[in-house]
């Protein structure tokens, strides 16, 4: 059965954070529910729908930005109490809006995530986790990287309390008290956690996770070690997951998964007698989905998916049909209701237009007076700059609470802007040298000037650092059997100083120094080479199977130490075997790109032959295949501009860096190397590297 959902916009509040909207429990089966939502203005609003209009139940006064909103109450009873996290404070309200709790925690940072279960309160700030029971401190944990979300398995169903942290370093940490019981590595940074089926599933040990690169998975926390039961990849390159809920929207008796993403996609996954959920429905909204829940809001008897968006819209995707089948006499009633609603909206719109015109005239008069003061209107920007593992590119997402007029992108390093299917903007380029995407070794700053469509004209600037090893991604294990090159640093530098250098060079490193000695592992998303960095006060050791990575680190770390007037002793050990190893890693990528470029070059000529001859029967199977796949090949080639030049550049850097460590300058031999690459043969290339 096809799932058909119709959109209904209910109301708009201020800008909202992740997980700040909930539906209060219904009084009876399929009865309408009240919606409660908190925004960045610090306002908590509870409303219900009456005759198609949103009617407020209560609305609090403005205050600190609300970071989280959860429902709680006595275990095994309806969860009707509303709890909000704002700054370092937790406040509680009844469903009528009466405040019954104001709890100032001992956290020095603002609360980022919250979970409530009975009298147990689980909180996390950026790096700190705290567990409270009846507002009394119970357990504490300091994490090595940022904590994005926290949940606890249902305490009423399990013999022990099992909190779970979603950490930025691609780890899910299962706690016991103040200690880590299990660490589960997943393929992307987890952004959101949720109990499976809302209650931990059949065993009470199942929870769902969503990642910033759009993956969705289910883990069971068994006693020996957690088990990954399934994971859905993000093959269509949708946005990161911000919210998850379990609700039977299909109506088959089995709860479906409702997922909201940061690119505005709302998706429904059904289980359909399968172990893994299958995509059943998706719909794109125009902005990121911060909260999602299944229930009944618009009309009794009609289930719906209720979402809140970044700019504060509360929207329903309802099963209520737009065109209703009605008996005699009902059609007239429906038409009359619709006419009244349209008339009401029209008069409201006219009133607003008149008010805007009035205020604009007042502003013009005031701006010409001697007492005029210029006030820059403030607006909120939601931005994200993340590395994509699949194609070694960065995605920059900019979202503003009002319409965007234009965005100016400025970079002091060579970059290549890649268009994506979901981009609705018109792109124009200034007359500058056309370069490829960020190349490792070249580092600087990317600036985005965002101008919204508001008066008076104003602009905000956002800065994003392109790091020297920008294509590297954190991992938690590497292959120690690979041939490694080693760079060793010693000198009079502190642990904080060497950590700041590593943060400057590599992405996904926590800003705070974790402990007195640390080891981080990285993988190059483009070449699959790896890097191991171990450092402490006065000493740093960096190992990589790519000489170019070691060369970049040597140059950048020397420069950073010189800036701080720190004398570094640098030694290195170069493994000759690593060069051949890196060339073998590049080989399949280079061979594929050369073949793709060759096929694309043949397409026009083959199409002319096809037109001239009228058919393709005379062509050999290989050429017929190229014609059949022409659109796909051209699309793929278009998505990867300068991919071949990028690989050529990496091989050239490898060649120069190999001999740089020997004290030899081989730049004069680069033209000969490029000739060998144009008529590429792996053995000939390896022989050239050995003979040079």
N, C-alpha and C positions, 0 to 999 in steps of 0.2 A: 504494500500500500504506500502510495506516494504521500510524503508529508508536506502539507501546504500551510504556510504561516503568513499572516498578514501583519504589516507593521502599523503600530499606533504609538505616536509620541505623546507622553503624558504631561511632563513639565520639565523645566530647566532650573537647576540650582547653580551654585558656583562651581569652579574647577574641582574635580574629585581625584582622590588617590585610589590606588589599588585596594580592593576588598573593603569598600566603605558603604555598600548598599545591601540591605537584607529585607526579606519579606517576613512579617510577623505571622505566627501560626494562625491557620484559619479556625473559625469557631465551629464549623462543621465541614463535612466532605464537599469539596469543590465550591465552597463559599468564597466570596471575594476577600482578599487579604490586604492589609495595610502595608505600605512601603515606607521604610525608614532609611534615610541617607544623610551622610555628613560630608561637608565640603571644606575647601581651603580657607573659607571665611570663618570657619569654626562653628558654623550653624548646623544643628541637627534638626532635620525636618521629617515629620511623619505625616503621610497623607493617604487617603483612600479615594476611589473613584465613585462618583455619584452622578447618574444620568450623563455619563460621558465627560464630566468635569472633575478635575483634581480638587479635592476638598481637604484642607489641612486639619490634622488632629492636634498637632502641636508643633511649635517652632521655637528653638532656643535663640538666645542673643548671640551675636558674633563673638569669636574668641580666637584661640590659637588654632592653627591648621590641623584638621582631623586626618590622622594618618591611617587609622584602622577603625572599623566598626564591627562588633560581633554581638551575637545574641547569647544569653546565658539564662541560668535558672537552676532550680533543684533538679538533680539527676532523675531520669525517668519520668519527667513531667514536661509540659510544653515550655519551650525556651522563649519566654516573653520579655525578659529584661534586656535592656539595650545598654551596651558598654562601648565607650569610645576611648581611643588613645589620642591625646593631643599634647605635644611636647613630651614631658616626662610624667604626665599625669593621666590617671584613669578615672573617668567619670561614669556613673551608672544612672539610668533613667528607667522609670516604669513605662509601660506601653501608653500611658496617658500623658507622659512628659514630666512627671515629678522626679526631681533629682534625689536619689537616695544614697549615692556614694561619691566621694571625692577623695581619691587615694594618690598622694604624691609619692612616687617611687624614689628609690635611692639611685636611679640611673643618671649618669652625668651627660648622656647623649639623649637625643629625642628618640622616642619609641618608633620603630619601623614596622614591627609585626606583633600580632597578638593572637592567642588562642585561649578560650575559656571552657572549662569543663567542671561543672558544679562549683565547689569553693576553690578550685585550683585555677590559678592565673599564670599563663606562660607568656613571657615577653622577650623581645629581642630588640636591641638597638643596633648600631652598625656592626659591632664586633662582640657585644656582650649579650649573653642569655641569662635570664633570671626566672626562677619558679617561685611563686608565692602561694601560700595556702591561707585562706581567711586574712589576706593582706599581710601575712608574716613571711619573711624571707626564708626559703627552704634550701634552694640549690642555685649554683652560679657556675657559668662556664665562659671562659674567654676564648673566642675563636680566632684562628690565624688569618681568616679572610672574612669578607662581609657576609652577614646573615641576611638572606632575602625573605625568608618566611619561616614560620614555626607552627607545628601542630602537635597534638598528642593523641595517641591511640585511645579509644574509649575506655576510661578508667572503670566504668561500671561492668565491662565485659572481660577485663583482663586482671590477673592477680597483682600486676605491678604497673607503675606509671612509666609510660614509654614516650618521652618527647622526641621529636625529629626536627632537625634543623636543615634548611636548604641553604647551602653556602655557595658563594660566587666562584669558588675554586673547583666547580664541577663535582662537589661532594655532598652527599646526604649523610648527616651524622646522627646516629641513633644513640640517645643518651640514657644513662642509668644514674640517677642522682646528679652529681656534678662531673661525672666521668663519661668519656665516649666508649660505648659498648661495641658499636659497629661503625665502619665507614664504608659507604657504597659509592663507587665512582660511576658517574653517568656521562653521556657524550656531550652534554652542553650545560652551561650554568643554570641551575634550577631557579625559577622565579616564583613558583607558586606550588603549594601542597594542599591536598584535600583528602578527607577520608573517603574511601571507596563506598559508594551507595549512601554516603552521609553517616555511616555507622561502622566503618571498618570492614565491610563485607561479611561473608559467612563466618569467617574465623575471628573477626574483630582486629585482625593484624594487617589488613590491606590498606594501602594508601596510594593516591595518585600524585604524579608530579608533572609539571610542565616546565619547559626550558625557554631561555631567551632566543634560541635558534629554532623554536617551533616544534620540538619533539614532545610527545605525550607518552607516559608509561605508568605501569602498575607494579608496585613492589610489595611483597609479603614479608613482614618482619618475623621470621621464625627464630626459635631459640639458638640453634647453632650459628646461622648467619642469614641475613636477608636474601630473598630470591627475587630476581627480576622476572616477573611472570609474562609480561609483554611490553613492547615499545613500538609506537607508530612513528616512522620517519617523516620528515617534512619535505617530501619530494617536490611539491609544488611551490616551495620557497615562500610559504605564508609567513606572517609575522610571529613574533614571540608570544608565548601564552601568558596571560595575566590573571585569568580566573577560570575556575572549574566548578561545576556543580553536578549532582546526580539527581535526575528527575525523569519520570516516565511520561515524556511528552508525546511519544508515539501511541501510548495507550494499550500496549500489549502485555502489561503486567510486569515487565522487566525494566528497571531504571536505565535510562540512557545517559550518556555523558554530554553535558553542555559545556562548550569551550569558547572563551572570548580571547581574542588576540589583539596585539598592539597595532596591527594594520587595519583594524575595524572589522575583521572577519568573525562572525558568529557561526559555530559549527555544532551539529548534533551527530554523535556517534552512537549507533545501536549495536547490540551484541548479536542479534539474529542467529541464535544457537551456535555461534562461533566463539572460540576462545578469545580472539582479539576483536575489539569493536570495529565496525565498518562505518565510513562516512555516509550519513543518511540525508543530511540537509546542510547547506551553508548559505549565508547571506552576508554581503559586504555592507557595512555601515561606513560613514564618511570619516570616522575618527576612532581612536583606540577604545576598546571595551575594558573598563576598569573593574566592573563587577557583573556577575551573572547569577541568576537564580530562576528555578522553575516554580510555577505556582499559578494563582488565579487572581488577577487584579482588575481587569477591565469589566468583566461580566460574569455572573454566577454560571458555573457549569462549563466554562471554556478555559482549558489550560493554556498557559503561555510561557514564553521565555522572557523574563524581565532583565534588562541590562541597563547599566549606567555607563556613560561615556566620559571621556576626559573633560570636555567642556561643561559637563553637568546635566546632560539630557538623560531623562529616565524614559526608556522606550520599551514597548512590549511587542513581541512577535507572537501573535495569538492564533489559536485554532478557530476562532470565531470567523465565519465566512463574511465576506464583504457584501455579497448579494444574497439576501435571505429569501428562502422559500416561505411565502406567507399566504394565509387564507384570505378570503374576501373581507375587506374592511381594514386589514392590518397594513396593507400597502400605503393607504392614505395616511395612517398614523406615523409610519416610518418616515414618509416623505415630509410630514409636518415637523417631526423631530429634527430631521436633517436641515430643513429650511430655517428653523429657529436657531440651530447651531451656527449655520452659515451667516445668518443675520447678525448674531451676537459677535462672531469673529470679525465681520466686516466693520461693525461699529467700533470694536476695540482697536482695529487696525487704523481706522480714520482718526481716532483719538490719539494714538501713538504718533502718527504722522504729523498731526497738528502740534503735539508737544515737542517733537524733534525740531520742527520749523521754528517754534517759539524760542527754544533753547539756543538754536543756531543764531538767531537774530540777537538774542541777549549777549551771546559770546562775542559777536562781531562788534556790537556797541561797546562792550567792556574792554575789548582788546585795543580800541582806538582811544580810550581814556587814559589820563596820566597815571591813574592808580593801578593800571593793568600789570599783572604778574603772570609770566608764562609758566604753565604747569604741564609737565610731560605726562601723558596718560600712561599708566602702568599696565602691562599685560604679561600673562604667564606663558612660558615656553616649555614644552615637554620634548626633550631631545635624547637621541640614542645614537652612539657611534660604535658599531660592533663589527668584528671580523667574521667573515663567512668562510667556514672551513672548505666548503665545496669548490669554490672558484677563487679562493685567496684574494677576495676583494672586501672592502669595508662598505657597510650600509649606514648611511646617515639619514635618520628619521627626525623631522622637525614638525612639531604640532603646536598650534597656537589656539587659544580659546576663542579667537575671532577669525574672520576670513583673512588669508594671507594675500598681500598685494604682490610682493616679489621677494625673492631670496637671492642675495649676491654671495657667491662662493669665491673665496680668494685663498690662494695657497702659495707659500714661498718654496715649495718643492714640486718637482714634476709629478702630476697626477693625470689620470685619464677618467673622465666621467662616463660611467656606463648607465645607459637608460634601462629601466625595468618596466615590465608590463603594467604594474599597478601605479606607475607615476602618471599623474594627470597634468603635470606642469609643462609649460612650453619652455624649451631650453634654448638659450642663445649663448654663443661663445665670443669672448673678446679676441682680438687679433694677437695671439701669443703663440709661441712654439707649441705645436701639438706633441705632447709627450705621453708615455704609457703610464699605467697605474703606478702607485707608490712602489719604488724600488728599494730593497733593503740596502742600508748604508746611507741613503739620502734621507735626512730627517729635518723636520721643521714644524710649522703650524698651519693648520687649515682653519680659516675663519669664515663663519656664516653670518651675514648681515640680514636680519629678518625684519621686514617692513610689513606690518599688518594694514588692513584697509580701514583705518580709523583716523579721525581728525582731532587735533592737529597731527600732521605726519610725524611719526617717531620711529625709531629703529633700535633693535637690540643686537648686540654682537655676542656670538658664542664661539669659543676657541676649542679646537681638538688637536691634540698632539699626535703627529705622525712620528713614530719612534724609529730609531735606527734599525731595529730588528722587528719591524711592524707586522711581518707575516708569520711570526711565531705565536703559538698557542700553548697555554699551560696544559700539561698532562701529568699523570702521577706515576708513570712507569716508562722506562725506555729499554731498548735492546742493548745490553752491555757488551755484546759480542761484536759490535761494529768496530771498524778501525777508527780510533779517535785521535784528534789533535788536541793538545792541551795548552792553555794559557794560564800562567801563574802570576799573581800580583802579591807583592809584600810592601809594607810601608807603614808610616805613622798615621793611619786613618782609623776612625772609629767604626763600630758596626753600623751605626746610623748613617754614616757617610757612604760606606760601600753599598748599603741597601738603597740609598737614594740614587746611586749610579745605576744600579740594576733596574730600578723603577723607571729611570730616564731612558734606558736602552730597550726594555722589553714590556709588552702589554700584559695585562692580567696578573700583575704582581701587586699584592696588598700594599697600600701606602704606609701603613704602620709596620715597623720592624717586628717580626713575630717573636723570635727568641734570640739567644746569644749566638747561635750558629744555625744556619738553615741551608737546605738543599732544595732547589727548584728544578723541575724537568720541563722542557719545552719541545714542541715539534713544529717544523716548518710546514705550514698548510699547503704550500705550493710544491715543494720538492720532497717532502716527507723525511728530510734530514732532522737530526735531533741535537739538543743542547742540554748539558747538565751544568748547573751553576751551584757551587758550594762556597760559602763565605762566612767569615767571622771577623772580629776586630783584628786589623793588621794583616789579613790574609784572604785571598780569593782565588779559587780554582775554577776554570771554565773549560769544559770538554765538549767537542762537537766533531761529527764525522764530515763536516763541511768546512774546508779551510777558509772560505770567504766569511763564514760566521765568526770565526776566531779573529780574522783580519779586521772586521768591522768593530768587534769588541775592543781589540787592542787600540785602534785609532781613537774611538770615542772615549774609552776610559782614561786614556792618556790625556786627552783634551780636557775632560772634566776635572781630573786631578790637578792639572796645570792651572785651571781657573781658580782653584781653591788653594793654590801654592803648596800642594802636597807632593813630596818626592816619592815616585813609585819605582819599585824594582820590578821589571817585567822580564819574565823568561817564558819560553815556549818550546814545545816539542811537536814537530810536524811528522805525521805518519803518511808516507808516500802512497801507501795502499789506499788511503781514504779518497784520493783524487779519482782513481779508477772506479771506486765504489760509488762516488757521487755522480760520475758520468753515467754509470749503469742505472742509477735512480732517475736521471733525466731522460735516458734513452726512450722509454715507451711514450712519454709525453711529447718529446720532440718528433718522434716518428709519426705519431698520431696527427700532430699539427701540420707537419709537412704534407702528409697524405690528404688532410682536409683542405689545405690551401691549393694543392694540385687539382683536387676534384672540383673546387669552386671555380678555378680558372678555366676548366673545361666546359662548364655548364652552358655559357653563351654560345660557344662554337657548336656544341651538340644540339642545342635548340634550333640553331640555324639549319643544320643538316636535317633535323626532323621536319622543319617547315618545307625545306626544298624537296625532300624525298617523299614526304607525306606519311611515312611510318618509321618505326625504329627496328624493324625486323633484321635489317642488314648489319646492325651494330652488334659488337661482341657483348656478352652478358654483363661485363664490368661497366661498360658505357651505358647500357640500358638501365642498370641499377642506379647510376649517377643521375640520370634524367628523372627516374621515378622518385628519388629522394632529394631532388633539387631544392625544393622549398625548405626542407628540414636542414640540409647542409648549409644553405645560405643564412638561415636563421641562427644556426649554431656559430657560424663564422662571424656573423654580425655581433653576437653576444660576447665574443672573445677577441675584440680588436687588439692588434699588436701582441697577441699571445706568443707568436713565433719570435718576434723581436725581443720579447721579454726573456724567453729561453736562451736566445743568442747572447743577450746581455749577461745572463747568469753564467754561461759557459765562458764568456770572455773574462768576466771577473774572476772566475775560478782559475783560469790560465794565468792572469796577471798576479793574483794573490799567491799562487804556488811558488812562483819565482821571486816574488817580493820578499818572502821569508828567507830565500837563499841569497838575497842582496843583489838580484839581477833584474834589470828593467827590460821587459819584453814587449813593450807597447808597439814597437816597430813591426813586430811579427803578427799583430792583430789582423791586418788585411788578409794575410795568408790563412789565418784561422777561419775568417769569415768565408773565404773561398771554399775551404773544406766543408764548412757547414752547409753551403748552398748545394753542394753535391754530396749530401750527408751519407757517411758510412761509419758505423760505430767503431769498427776496428781501426779505420784510417784516422779517426779523431783521437783515439787512445794512443795510437802510434805517434801522432803529432805532439801530444802532451809529453810523451816519454822522450822524444828526440830533441825537442826544443832546448 
